[in-house]
Structures are given as C-alpha cells and as structure tokens.
Amino acid sequence: MTAVPGVPTATYRLQLQPAFPFAAAERAVPYLASLGVSHLHLSPVLEAVPGSTHGYDVVDHSAVRAELGGEAGLRSLARTARTHGLGLIVDVVPNHMAAPAPERLNTPLWEVLREGPGSRYARWFDIDWQAHGGKVLLPVLGGPLGEEWERLRVEDGTLRYWDHAFPLRPGTEGLPLAELLDAQWYRLGWWRLARTELNYRRFFTISELIAVRVEDPEVFDATHATLLELVRDGVVEGLRIDHPDGLADPEGYLRRLDRAVRTATADGTATADGAGGADGAGRADGTATGDGAGGGSRWTASGGRGGGGRWTASGGRGGGGRWTAPGGRGGGGRWTVVEKILARDEPLPPAWPVAGTTGYDALHHIDGLFVDPDGLAKLTALYRDFAAPPADLGGDWAATVRRAAREVVTHELAAEVARLTRTASRICAADPRLRDHAPWALRTAIRELLVRLPVYRPYASVDTDTRPVSDADAVMLRSAAADAREAFTVPQEARVVFVVRDAALGLLGDGPDQRDFCARFAQTAAALRAKSVEDTAFYRYPPLLSAGEVGGDPGRPAVAPEEFHAFAARLLRDWPATGTVLSTHDTKRSADARARVAALTECPAWWGRMVEELTRSAPAPDPQLAWTAWQTALALGHGDAERLVPAVLKGVREAGLRTTWTERNAAYEEEVTAFLAAGPCAADPSVWAAIGAQLDGPARANTLGAALLHLTMPGVPDLYMGTEHVYTALVDPDNRRPPTLDGEPEVSGLSAEKLLLTRAALRLRRERPGWFGPGSGYAPLAAEGPAAAHCTAFVRTGAGGEGGAVTVVTRLSRRLAEAGGWGATRLPLPPGGWRDLLTGRTAEGPTALAGLLSRLPVALLVRT
C-alpha cells in the first residue's frame, strides 16, 4: 500500500523528544495505520537545544535532530510509514531560534556575537543596533553585573558564565576583564533588564528564543533548505507553520514558502526564490507559467514526478488564494496549515496560500456546543459570590482582559514598546509636519492602540500598491484610535494617535523606518494578545476553566447548534482542507478534561455547594484558588499530586495575582502546595465518587460527542497522541508526556467506546474521502420533538449528493435526562436505509432517538 500525497484524510500528532524519538514513532506506525489516519504529524524535527521536550527551540536549520535519530532516523520513519500507507507532516518554526547555553550551539548567533553587525549572519536576527551603543543586550546574569563579576572567567578564548559560553571579539582576548567586557559586540546584563532594555525581538516574552528575520530571502533560503530537501525527496508531505503572526510579513512568507515547495516538488530542486520574481518559477513537464507578484499569481504544472498529478493555484495578492491538489505528486505543492489563532468572528486572510488553520477555531465551536448558557450564567454568579473577585481581576471577563493587557504592555513588553517609540520618533523627526509629537505621547498612543485591538494582529503593509490595507484592518485600527484619544487631556496632543494609527496601517511612506514600524507594531500586537489573554486573563477568570483555551472567549463560550452548522458550512465553502483539533501540545487542558469541566454548566447549584463544603474541610489561601484547584482536579478525575501541583502552581504564577514567574512569593506558593496536599490530593474516595456520580454521565456524552463531531465535520482532523482513548491532561508539561503506542492496549468503559468511535470514523474517512474532503456536501439535520434542542446532527455526502454519512450527537445530556429523556423526539433521516457503524443498528426515515441512542449517546450512520 503506497501513500498518496495530497489532502490528508486525518493526521495523528506525535510529540517527539529524546524519550520518544523517530524509532519509537516508527514502532508505532502499524498501530497508527490500523486506526485509519493518513498522515503522521510530527513536532519540529530540526536540531534543537539538547534535551528539549518540544523542539521549538531550534539551534541548527541544516540538520535533523540527532537526539531523535538524525536524518537517517527520519527517512527510515518515512519509509516505514509509506509502506503502511502513511505520509509525514512536519512542524516548521520560522519565527525564532534558541539563544542557548552554551551559545556556540547556535552558530549564526555565535558569529553575530563575535563579529557584530558586520557578521554575515547579522541579517538573520531582528536586532536594534541603534540601542545600547551598538551592542546586543544578553540578559543572562542571575544578578546585577557587580554581584556576578567573580563568576565571569575567560577560558580557551571564550568568556564563560555558568553554562554560558560567549565568543570574544577578535583582538580582545588578552584584555583585563573590565576592558574585555566593554570591547565586545554584546553586553551581559541582569536577566531582569530584559523587560525594559532588550534590543532583539524574541518569541513573546521569552528571551531565550531570539526572533529570526525570515522575511529576508537569504535567511529564508538558509533556514528552509533542509526542509525543502526533505519535501523534494518525498520524506515530508505536509507542513504545519508555527506562529505565523510573529513574522514581519506572514503573507509574504507563506507565498515564498509556497513557491519554494512547488519548485522543489516540480523539478526536484530544493531551491527558494528571492524576494521578487514570478510565482511558479519551476519546471514540471518542461513548462511552467508564472505571473508576477502583482498580477494574479497563477501557476500551472503537470506530469511531474508522479507522472500525472496536476496542481493549480490562482488569486495572488489581490485575493482568492485557494488551491487544490486533486492527485499525484507531479507539479504539486504540499498541504500546509498555519497556527493562526482567530477571534470568534475573525476570518483567515483569504489570500494566504494555505489549506487553512491548525484548527483552534473548530475546537471552540465544538466545545461550545456542550456548554449550557443558562447554567454558565448561574455558575458564574456562584463563582462571584464565592470568590468575590474585583471586576478587573477575575470578576468580569472584559475588564480582566483590559487590565491584563495594560499590565503586559507596560511591563513585560516595555522593551518592545520602547523600540516602537524610537522608530516612531525617527519617522516624526523626518517629516516637518510631524515633529512636535513628543516621545511620551507617541509611547502612550502606541500602548493605547495596542491594548484596544480585539484580534492577534493587523496585516497591514507599506506595499499598499500590491497589497492594499484590508477593510477589516482599517476599521479596527480607526476604531481603536478613536477610543485611544481618551488617554489624552489636551485635544491637540490626542492627535498623535492618528499618526500611530497611520504608521501601523503603512500609510506614512515606504522608508525603512516606516516598514519597520508597520511590521513591529503588528508583531508586538500578537505578543501582547498571547501574553495578556491566554497567559494571564485565562488564569485570572476561572468560572468555567474549560472555556479558557487557546483563542477562546471565556466571556461567551457557549455555541448554539445553528452557529456550529453555520461555521461548518463556511469551512466547507472557504477552507475545505483546513485542519481541526480538540487537543494539542499547547491546549491548557485536553479535550476530555474540558468535557468533564463543561458538564458543570449542567449542574451549577450542585457545584456551588460542593466547593463550599470542600473548602470548609480544607481551607485554601484564597477562595479564587479553591475554585480553580478543585475544577482542575475534577478535570483529571482524581487528585494526583505529581500532576496537579505543577499545573496549579503554573496557573497562579501566570495569573500574577499573588505570585509570578519573575517575582515569586515563596510563602504563598508554599500555602498553595499545602492546600493541594490537604485538599484535592488527599480527598476521601467518597468525594471522587460523589463527583463521578454527578459528572461521569454528562462527561461521557460530551467526550464522545466532541470526538465524533471533530472526526466528521468539514476539515482535516488532527488527533493528538493518545486521544483515541480517554485522555485527561493538564497544561504542559503534563500534556507532553511520552506516549505508549507500540501496540493496542487493553481498554474498557469509556476508553473502549471512544476507541471504537475513533477507529470507525477514521476508517470511514479513509475509505470514503469524497464524503468528507473538498467537494463534499454538508447539511444540518433537525430533530423533531420535545427534546430536539439536545440533538445536533448533520449529513456528509460526496459530490452530487451520492453516498453519505450521518453524525448524531447528544448535547447537554444531564438536562435531557432531567427533562425525561428523548421521549417522542425523532430524527428525520435522508431517504434510504442507514446502519450505525458503532452499534450495528439500522434505521430508516424519521427515527426515534430514544432507540437510536439507547446504547451510546452518539451515532455514525452510513447508507445501507
């Protein structure tokens, strides 16, 4: 059986690490193929910091990671996968590299530190050489320089500090230490200086990850050559792009990547073109056509390596941007999805040459179906009465987000705002009409605009001739600017917000400072959104923990069936090959953990009483912590101290209310640990039995319902390792534990039911791809009767309506039982006979849900 490149039917995510290398993945191939997936989705495979459990800290783009088995191990995995009908998809990290210890591990960074701005690698990193007298600030010291002086030493021509090793500028080797430090192209500083003084762009607020200027064609070529070689050789058949919002020009990067991949797969040469040139500069059957970047971006190739494949893409920078890969390898691109976090009603930029997102937007629409909006309102009111938090510190979602954003933009991102202010000042100084805007006013306007953006970032560009500002970006920034004026008392001074707005929209010219500001403003916006919402506000606002998931909206998490169906229809129309997920390496709680927590919206009064009682028997340092800790424990279903304590401590540090990562309150953290030991981790078995009696039933319906929706809705489902069984995991590192996938484990109960469902749906997708992929059909099915609102159903068909599969899911099952069950509620099935792949039952016409769903709360029907 040979794998066929193209749109996957389903992918399976493996989190590679030294404890789970390529060889372990290879041993799992027969089992994973038996599940029914078409591709393995691998975490980053390039050389990373030794011991890394995730691989996003790349140190060498030219080599496959030795700790995983090197290139030979990866190619062996690909061969074994192919013999079992599987392809490989890999994670690409274009935004950043590690700034490791020792620094020599990152050769480009090492040379920049040694040679300064004259280094051949200086263009790799986004360093503001105009700050700190032309030196790179390295915030690596454990204390102020004076206190760490004795720990600095020079050995073998290298400056050393603990595990760090820094190169010496040529000719400075014999200088006294004080003079030697002053003579380098870098400045060693206390780690606390990073917040305000850092002069290189980083990943969010992580100074150990230095950003890469992949927008530079030479940098792109160097950092992607190995990956493109793997694509050319058929080892890699799809790409997942990590954090595109960190890039200066996401669309430009994706277009360059698309051209490079098509060139590699068309003529067998893994080369990337430069900044300009026609799209499609490659060769498949001896001919290729390409229009320039401004003129439609059409490319056609046929009869390539596979001898019959055909690939077309149209709709360049001006719009469109869709692609199809109907078959073969010849002349084709590769399925590519981006880790783009979309707000609830935010569309993916339509001109991006990708198949879609990695699927967090689907996650929230699926999860939201199992949240009872009325129960959530009651649960939130009980939380407010119990914890009594101030509105902006967890009492109100919108107020909590606003405060968190102001804190982050003022403190954690102070260095990024300072750089924007310096650039804006230069722009104003160069234009006589703008010279009277003071730096303090520019800084204020930048902050005020940033905190008002409702999405990760705008996508404006100074290239307005070829890539005009979108209406959405223009409206968003104009609205933010109008509101930001309230930060100024003097109306004339308030006009500065319009200067910053126009600079962010790329409307103040096309000089280097204008380009820099436009890109850096958007990059800072993305970092602010991630840090203030997902890494702060989510942990401060805990009424329903399952709602605080990547890209989510805890203020409005519930999704009505009509909204879900509308979302699914849009996916099928606009992005039919997009990715969909329920659990990832970045989710704060796995899907099955969230399913248990979501069930609380069906019994809020019980939970309110339960928390009160549990807190009386084991008092917490504060009531907000008690609410959070007990929900976290019930997400697991038990009080495992080894897993629960690290997750809760991480939560309180991220929330930053009583302790933080950088200002640790040791006494409070000891109180938290003691409370967990005396409370959730020591709870009597009767407590867990009581919780199980209330939640196990609705959690089962939520777990199976979410899994079936995920596997049968439009898009390409990505299963996280181990999630074919019940998988309850908390925030990393808990969700990155090495899996055991060498064979089929013995399972029972809900795990057996979930495995049955997963295997049936995956095999159906593999056998009938036309029912689920691009060109397929999707139509909601409305139940009839007193309990109709508890049924979500739809039919998937092939092109022209042939064949078909019906998905039937129970939502809010506890409320359904309290109302007396399904009763006379029926589901009108499409014409013909149907058989449930999960139970073997048959049905035709209007079908009683009481009978169809008597054994399982879900059904997957196919025509008989």
N, C-alpha and C positions, 0 to 999 in steps of 0.2 A: 504494500500500500504506500503510495507516494503522496506527500503533502503538496497541495496546490496553493501557490501564493495568491494573495488577493484579500478580500474582506474576510476576517475570521468569522466563524460561527459562534465561538466563545473562547475566552482566554482564561488561563489559570496563573495567578500571580505567585511567584516564588521569591521570597526574601533571602537572597544569597548572602552568605557570611562565612567566615572560616569554619564555623561549626556546621554549615550546610553549603558545601562547595558544589562545583559543577558535577562531580562524581556522584554526590548524593542526589542531585536533581536527575542525573542520568538513570540512577537506580529506580527512581520514581516514575519514569516515563511509561512503562507498561500499565501501571495502575491509573495514571492520569489519562492515558489514551482510552482506557476502559470506561472512564467517566463519560466521555463524549466531547471533551473540549477539542478545539482545532489547533490551538497555539499555547505555548508556554510563555508567560510574561515574566521576564527576568528583571530584577533590580539592577542598578548600574554594574557594568562588567569591567570597566577600565580600572587601572591601578589606583588604589585609594590608600588612605592612611592605614598603616598596619593595625590589624585587629578591628577595624571598623565593622560594625554590625549592620550597616545600611548601604555604604558605598557611594553616598552623595558627596563625600569629601575627596574628590579626585585629585591626584597629585601628578599623574602622567597620562596624557591622552594617547600616547603612542603605543601603549602596551595593555594587554588584557591582564587582569589582576592575578598575580602569581599565587596569592593565598587561596584563590578559588580553583586553581588548576591551570592557569595561564591560557594562552590561545589554543594550545593543543587540547586542553580540557573542554573549552567551549566548543571547538569544532567536533570533538567526539560526542558531546551532548547533542549538537545539531544533527549529526549523522544518525544517532540512535533515535532521536525524536522523529526524523524524517522516515525511518523505517516503520515507525508506528503511526504515520500519518499526521505528525505534529510539526508545526513550524515554531520559530522563536521570534519573540518581540522583545526588544531591549529598551531600557530606560536611558535616555540621553540627558546629560546635565550640562547645558550650555552656559548657564549664568555664572557659575563660580567654581573655584578650586579651593583646596585646603591651603591654609597657611600653617603648615605642620611644624611639629617639633620632633626631630631636628629639621630645620628649614631646607636642608640640602635635598630632602625628598622631593621637593617641588623645584625642578631645575630652572624653569623660566623665572620663578620668583627669586631664587638664589642669585641668578645672574643680574636681575634688576637691583637687588640689594647691594651687589658688588660693584656694578658698573653705573648705576644711577640712570637718569633719563637718556643717556647715550647708549644704553644697552639695546641689543637687537630685540629683546623681549619687552622693552618699556611700553610698547603699544599694546601689550597683552592686557594690562591691568588699568583699571579706572582710577588713576592716582592724580590728585590735585597737587602738582609740583609747585604751584604758586604759594602753597601754605607751608608753614614751618621752615621757611628758608630753603625750600627745595629738598627737604628730607621726608622720607616716609616714616610716619609715626608707627612704631610697633608696640602696642600696649600689652606687653608680656610679663612685666615685672610684678611680683607679688606685693610690693610696697613701693613707696617713693624711692627714686634712684639712690638717694643718700643712704637709705636703710638697706638697700640691696647691693651696695658698692662692693662689699667684701666677697660677694658670691659671683662676681664677674671675673673671668680669667681668660687669658689667651693661651691656647694650646695648638700647636701644629698649624699656625697661621689662621686660626679660627677663634672667634670670640664666643665664649661659652657661658651659659647661664642655665643651671639645672639641665633639663633635657634639650634645651635650645642650643643651636649652633649657628652662628651668623658669619657670613663671609666678610673679609676685610677688603676695603678699597685698596687696589694695588698701590704700593709705595708707602702704606701706613703701618706696616706690620711691626716695626720696631719702636713706635711712639709710646710714651707714657700713657697710662690708661685714660686719663682725662683728655689728653690731646687726641688719642686714638678714637675715642667716642665722638668727639667733635668733628673728626675728619671723615666720618662715614656718610653714606647716602641715606642712612636711616637714623632714627632716634629711638632708643629704647626708653619706654615710658611705663609708668604705673598702669595697671590694667583699667583703673577707674577713669583714666583720661580718655578712653575710647568714646565715652558718651558725648563728650564735647569737643575733643581735639582731633579725632580720627580724620585722616585725609585720603583714605582709599574707600571706595564703595565696597560694601560687604553684603552678605546674604542676611536680610532683615537686620537684626542687631547682633549677629554672631561674628565677632571679629576674627575668629579662626577660619572663616570662609571668605576669601577675597574674590571680588567680582571680576569677571573676565569680559573684555571688550570684544565679544564675538561679532559685533557689527562691523568690525574691521575685516575685510576679505582675507588678508593674510592670516589673521588669528583664526578665522573660521576654518580656513583650509588646514591649518596645523592641528586644530583641536578635533577635526572631524575625519581626518584621513583614514585612521584605523577603522572607525565605524563604517565608513563608506567602502572600505575594502571588504569588510565582513558582509555588507549588503551586496556588493558586486559578486562575491563568491557564493551567495545564497545561504550563508550562515544565518543572517538576520533577515527577517521577512516583514518586520513592522517596527515602528518607533513610537515610544511614549516620551513626550517632551516635558521635562520637569520645569516648572515655574517660568513660563514664558513672560509673565508680567514683570519679571526682574530685568528684562532686556531693554536696551535703549530703543529698539525698533522691532517689536515682536513680529509684525507682518513682514518686514524686510528679511528678518532671519528665516522665517518659515518659507518664504519664497526662494531664498538662496539654498536652503536645505532641500526643498522640493526639486529645484533644478539639479542640484548635485546628485541626489538619489536617482533621478531619471537618467542623468548622464551615466551614472555607474551601472544601472540596470539595462541601459540601452546598448552601450557599446563595450561594456566590460572594463571600462577605465574609471577608476575611482578618483575622479578629479572634481574640484569645485570651481565654478567660475568666479570672477571678481564682482565688484560692486555693480558694474554695468553689464551690457550685453543682452542679447536676445534670450528669452526663455526658450528652452528646448535645444540648446547648443550641444546636441549629441547625435548619435547615429544608431539606428536600429536595423533597418533593412537597406541601408545605403542612402536614405534620405531622411531629412528632418526639416521641419519648418519652425520658425520662431519669430514672433513679433516682439518688438522691444517692450521694455517695462511699462511704457506709457500707452501702448496701443493694443490691448486686448489679451496679450499673454497667451496665445494659442500654440499648442504643441501637439504634434501627432507623430506616432511611430508605430510601425507594425512589423510583425515577423521577426522578433528579436530572438533572444537566447532560447526561448521556449518554442519558437518556430510557428507561432500563430497568435500570440497574445496581441492585443491592441489596447492602447491606452490613450485617452484624450483628456485634455483639461482646457477649460476656457474661462473667460471672465477674469481679466487681470486686475490691476489695482483699482480699476474703476468699479468693480463689483462682480458678482457671480461667484467665482472662486469655488465651484463644485468640481468634483472629479469622480470618475467611475473606473473601475478595474474589473471588467467582466471576465477576464480569463487570461491564463498564460502568464509567463514571466516576460515575454518579449516586449521591449519598449516601455515597460510599465514602471510606475512608482511603487511605493510601499505604503501600506495602511499606516497612517500617522494620526495620533491623537495628542492633545495638549492638556496639561494640567492647569486648565483655566477655571478659576473659581468665579462662577456667575452669581450675581444677586438674583433674587426670585424672578424678576421680570426682565432681566438683562439678557439680550441676545448675544450669541457668539459673533464676533465680527464676520460678516458674510464673505469677505474677500480673502480670508485666510485659506491657504491651500492645504487643508487638513480634512480628516474624516469627521472630526468633532472633538469633544472634550473627553477627559478620563471618566466623567460620569457623576460628579458630585451633585449636579443638578437633578439627575434621576434619583439619587439617594434621597433627597429631601422630598421629592414628590411621592416616593414610595412610603417613606417613614410617616409622612403627614397623614396618609390615609388611616393610620392606626392611632391617631390622636383624637380623642373626643373633645371638641372645642368647648362644650359646656363643662365637662369635667376638668379641663385645663383651667378654666376661669376659676372654678372652685378650689382647685389645688393651689393656684397662685395666691388666692385670698388667704387660704390656710397658712401658706408659707409666710406671707407678710405678717399675719397675726403672730405666728410662732417666732420668727426671727427678727421682726421689726427693723429691717434694714433701711437706711436713708434711701431716698429715691435714686440718687446717682451712685449708690454703692451696692446695688443689687435689688433695690425696691421696684424700680421701673426700668424696662429694657432700654428704651430710647435714651433716657437720662444717663443710664450706666454707660452706654456706648459713647455718649458725648464726653463724659468726664474722662473715660479711659483714653479716648483719642487725644484730648488736651494734655493729659499726663505724658503720653508717649511722645507726642510731637515736641513737647517742651523738654523732656528729659532724655529718654532713650535715643531719640532721633535728633538731638540737638546738633550733632556734628553734620548731619545731612542737611538740616535747615540752614546751618551756617554756610555751607558750601553754596546752596541756592542763593542765599543773601549776597554772598560775594559776587556771584555771577550776575545777579540782577543789578547790583550796584555798578558793575562794569558796563552793562547794557545801557543803563540810565546815563552814566558819565559820557558815553559815546554819542548820545543824542541830546543836543541842547534843549530840546523841548521836555526832556525827562529828568534833567539834572537836579531838580530840587526835591526829589524823593529821598529822604534820609534812610540810612540803613535800618534804623529801628522800625521805621514804617514799612519798609519792604519785608523785613523779618515777620512783623505782625501780620501783614497781608498774606504772606506765604502760609503761615500757620493757620490763619482763619479760613483760607480756601481749602487747605488740605483736610481739616477736620470736618468739613461740610460735604465731602464727596461721598455719595452713597454706594459707590462701587469701588472695585480694587484700583482702577486707574483709567484715565482717558487714553485715547490712542491718536492724539493729535500729532502732526508732523510739520516741520517747516517746509516740507516739499508739497505745498498746497496746490501746485500746478498739476502734479501727477497723483497726489493722494489728498484730496480736499478734506477739511475737517468735517467729521460726521455731524449730522444734526443733533444726535444724542449727546455728543461731547460738548458741542457749542451750547446747547440748552443747559446741560448740567453745570458747566463752569460759569455761565452767566447767572444762573440761579444762585450758585454758591457765592459769587462776587456780590450780588445784590444783598444777600444776607450778611456777608462779611463786613459790610460798611458799618454795621452797628458797633464794631470794635473800636471805632474812632469817634472822638468827640468833635473834632473840627471837620466840617464837610470837605474842605479843600484837601485835607490830609487823607480823607477816606477815598479820594480818587485813586490812590495808589493801588487799591485792589483791582482796578481795571487794567492797570499796567501789568500786574502779575497775571491776571486772567489772560490777557492777550499774549503774554510771553508763553504761558502754558499751552495756549492754542496754536503757537507757532506763527503768530501774526505780526511780530516785531522785526522781521527781517530774516536773512538766512546766513548770517555770520556764524563763526564758531561758538561764540557765547550764546547766541540765540538758539542754536541747535543743542548746545549743552543744557541750557535751562529747560527747554521743552522736554528733552529726554529725562533729565534728572528729576524734574518735578513729578513726572508720571511714575518713575521708579520709586521715589520716596512715598508717593501715594500708596503704592502696592505694599510697601513695607509697613506703613502706618496702619493700613486696613488689617493686615495679618496680625500685627502685634497688639493693636488696641481691641479688636473684636475677638479674634479666635484665641489669642493667647492671654487676654486679660478679661474682657467683658464676659466671655463664656463661663469663666470660672467665678465671676462675681454674681452671676444671675442664675441661681440653681433651682427655680421652682420645679422644672422638669429637665433633668440632666440630659436626657436623650435628644432634646432639641438643640443642644449646644454642640453642633457638629460642623465640620469644615464647610464654610459657605452658607451656613444655615441662618435662620431668622427666629431665634427663641421668642421674640415678641409676637410672632404669628406663625407657629409651626404647623397648624392643622391644615390639611388639604382635603377638599371635598372631592367626591368621585368625578364630578363634572370637570373640575380643574385638572385632575390627573389625566382624564381622557383627552382634554384639550392639549395638554403638554405632550402626551404620547403622539397625538396626531401631528403636532408641529415637528417633533423629532423625525417622524417618518417622512414628512414633506421636505424638511430643510437639511437634516443631518441623519439620514437613514443608517449610516455605518458608524455613528458616534459610539463612544464607549459608555457603559453604565456600570455602576458599582454599588455595593452595600457596605463592604468592609475594605479598608486599605491599611497600609503601614502607617498612615497618618491619621486615621479616624481615632477620635478620643475614646470611643467605645465601639466594640464590634456590633454588627447588626443584631445579633442575638442578645447581646447585653442591652442594647437600646430597646429591643422588643419587650423585654421584661419591665424596663422603666416606663415605657409608653403605656403599659397596662394600668399604671397608677391613675391615668386620667379617667379610667372607668370605675375607680373606687376611691375618690379623693378623701371622703369623710373617714373611711377606714384608715387610710394612710396618716391622716392628721392625728387620729387617736393613737395610732401605733408609734409615731415619732414621739409624741408626748410621753407615752408610757416608757419607751425605751430610754429616753433622756433622763427620766426620773431615776431609773435604776443605774444608769451610767452617765453622769453629767459630763457635758462637753465644755471645752474652754469658751465656746460661744455658740448660740443656737444655730447660726448660719452654717457653721461647720457640722453640727449634728445632722442637720437636714441633708447636707451634701454627702457626708460619710455614710449614712445609712442607705441613701439611694445608690451610692457606689457599691456598697456591699450587696444589696439586693440585685444589682446588675450582674454580679458574679453568681449570686445564689448561695453564697457562703462567705465566711469571714476569714479568708486565707491571708494571714498577716504578711507573708512573703510578697504577695502581690498587692494587697490593699494598702499597706502603709506607704510604699513608694508612690503609688498613684495619688493618694490623698495629700501627701506632702508636696508633690509636684503641683497639685491643684492650688494649695494655699499659697505657694510661692508665686505661681503665675497670677493669681488674683491680686497679690500685692496689698492686701488689707492689713495684715498683721506681721507679715514676713515676706521677703522677696529673695530672688536668687542672689542679688548683689548686696542687700542689706539684711542679712539673716538675723532673725530674732530666735536665738537658740532656746531661750526659755519657753517661748510659745510653741516651737516645734516639738520640744520635749513633752509639753502638755498634750499636743495633738497625738503624739505617739502613744502616750499613756492612756488617753481616752480610747483610741482604737484598740489597744490591748485589752482594756477593761470592758469595752462595749462590743462593737461588731465582731472582733476577733475572738471574744470569749462568750458570745451569746449562747444561751442554752439551746439544745436541739429543738425544744418546743417553739422557740422563736422562729427558727427557719421553717419548721413545719407549718406554723401559722401563716408565715409569708407565702410559702408554697401553696397552701390551701386557697389563698386569695389570688395569686398571680400565675400559677402554673398553667391553668386553663387558658386564660386570655393570652399569656405569653406564647403558648403553643400555637394558637391561631395566628398571632402576629408573626411569629418566626416562619411558619410555613407559608403564610400569605405573602410576606415580603419576598421570600425566596422565589416563589412561583411568578410573582409579578416581574421580578428582576430578570428571570430567565426567559420570559415570553413576550415582554414589551418590546417596542422598537429599540434598535441599538444592539451593540455587541456586548454581552455581559462578561464582566471580569470577575472571576471568583478568587478571593484571597485564600491563601493556603490554609487548609483545614476546615473551610467553611462549608464543605459538603456535609459535614456533621454539625451538631450543635457546637458553636464556638463562641465562648464568652471571654472577651479580652478587654483590658483597660488600655489607657494611653501608653505610648511607648515608654520604656522598652518592653512592657508586658505583651504587646501585640506583635513583637518581633522574635518571639521565642522560636528556635528551630523546630520545624515540624517533623513528624514521623510519617513518611509516605512510602515506605518500602513495600507495603502490601496492604491488603484490605483488613482493617481492624474489626474486631467483633463489636458490634454496636446494637443497642436496643432502644426501645422507647422513642422519644422524640428524635434522637440522633438517627435511628433507623428510618423513621418516617422522612426526615429531611434528606437522607441519602437516597432513598427511593425516589423522591420527588426530583432531586437534582439530576440523578442519572437519567430518569425518564425524559426530563425536559431537554437536557443536553444532547441526548441521542436523537431526539426528535428534531432539534435544530440542525444537527449534523446530517440526518437523513433527508430532511425537507428544508434546505436553506432558502428555497424560494418562498416559503411561507413567512419567513422572519426577516430577511435581509432587504437590501434596496430593491424597490419594485414590488414589494409585498403589500398586502392590504391590512388595515386595522379598522375595526368598527366596534364601538361600545355595544354591549347587550344590557338592556334594562330589565331588572326583575320586576315582577308584578305581585302586589300583595302587601300585607301589613308590615312585613319586615324587609321590604325591598331596599331600604337605605343601608342595610347591613351586607349587601351583596355587591361586589364590584366584579364585573365580567366583561370580557371582550373576545372577539374572534379575530384570528390571524389567517389570512389566505394568501395564495400565490397570485401572480399577475393574472388579471382577468377573473379573479374570484374562485379559481379552482382549488380543490382540496380544502384544507383548513384545520385549525386547532382552536379550541375554546378554553380560555382560562376563567376559572371561577374561584373567587376568594371571599372569605368571611372577614368582615371588619367589625370592630367593637363587639366582640363575641360575648363578653360578660353582660353588656347592656342587652344584647339579643336574648340571652338566657333569662335575664330578669324580666323581660317583656313577654316571656312564654315561648321562646323559640321561633322557628320558621313558620309554624302553623301552615296556613294555606298559601304561603308565598311560593311563586313559581318563576322559573326562568325560561322564557320562550327561546328555544334553540333554533338555529337556522335549519332549513329543510334538510332532511336526510336522517340517517341513523348515526349515533355517536357512541363511542366507548371511552370510558375513563381509564387512562393508562396507569393510574395509581391504584385503582381498586378492581378494575375489570368490569364494572357495572356498565350497562348500556342504557341509552336514553334516546328519546325522540320527541320533537315538538315541545310544547310547554311542559316543563319538568319540575316536579316538586323538589324544592331544595332540601326539605327535611329528609328525603330519601337519598338524594344525590350526595349530600354532605353528612350522612349519618356516621360514617367511619372516620373520615378526615374532614377538616374544615376547609379543604380546598379540593379542586378537581381539575384535571387536564384532559380534555376530551378531544378525540380525533374522529374523523368521519369513518364509519364502518363500510 
